Amino acid sequence: PVVPCVPVVPWAPTIVLWAPWLLAPVTPIISEYLYKNLTKEDSIHLGDWCNISEEFKNEQILKETAVIQRVISLTRNLREKENIKIRQPLSKIEVAFTKDYSSIVNKFKETICEEVNIKDIYILKEVEEIANVEYLPNFKTLGPKYGASMKDVSNLIKNKSFEIIDDGYKLSNGDFLSLEDLVVRYTSKSDCLVANDNEIVIKLDTTLTEELKEEGLAREIVRNIQDGRKSLNLEISDRIKVAIKSNLTDKMLQYISNETLADLCELDNCDLLLNVTSNDNVAEVKLKKCN
């Protein structure tokens, strides 16, 4: 028999050994067979996960991912607080840092905007532009350390007599404090909707222009049409006929058509009638299967 020629690459053995671990949750019998034959050990389901070599660890990627996740989470929390659906686009968020994360946010700006459905991100130089900042001593961690001199340290903190460094704070008297030693309190200014996660502060602009409202309605119509397709037992690739009665522009109507595989037309009768509401806008949508 002819044996196929398989190119030998340095990481091939690693992939082969990891395969049973990846397969185990979905194909336990096959992964058990592979594992026993590859390792001569008892069972994959009784063993520990393989240790990942430190050479594959990338601290920069981990740091960037953590920052992006925090920005997205804060923005989503503000949306939920104001009861603004993720389908409703918003104009912008403003971001400020007590540490320099500007390059990370700029690098992944498009990803963040897509995840939280906003048009733009503005990075501010100072947190005080969007929030009042107050630093307080954490007596639980500082009390046992400083004892009788706690009052002096407390005054240095309240007067902001320190420098923010990578892993904490350096007081003007030379002492080093960890991140846990200070409680940072951000309070919203009167015209701001603000959320924070330690050194990241987000302001969400909730102003809805007519253009944003229109796009929000279009996205809501798309969701309702897709749900309607399911109720009509249509395949994802099936085209449909749709009639929309609304004040939407041609651009938004074309967007709906592209997203839902719909031919826009006039319909005297339909298979499904939908009334869609978004903010103050209302649309009547008719769906019909294509023959």
Disulfide bonds with the S-S distance in Angstrom:
none
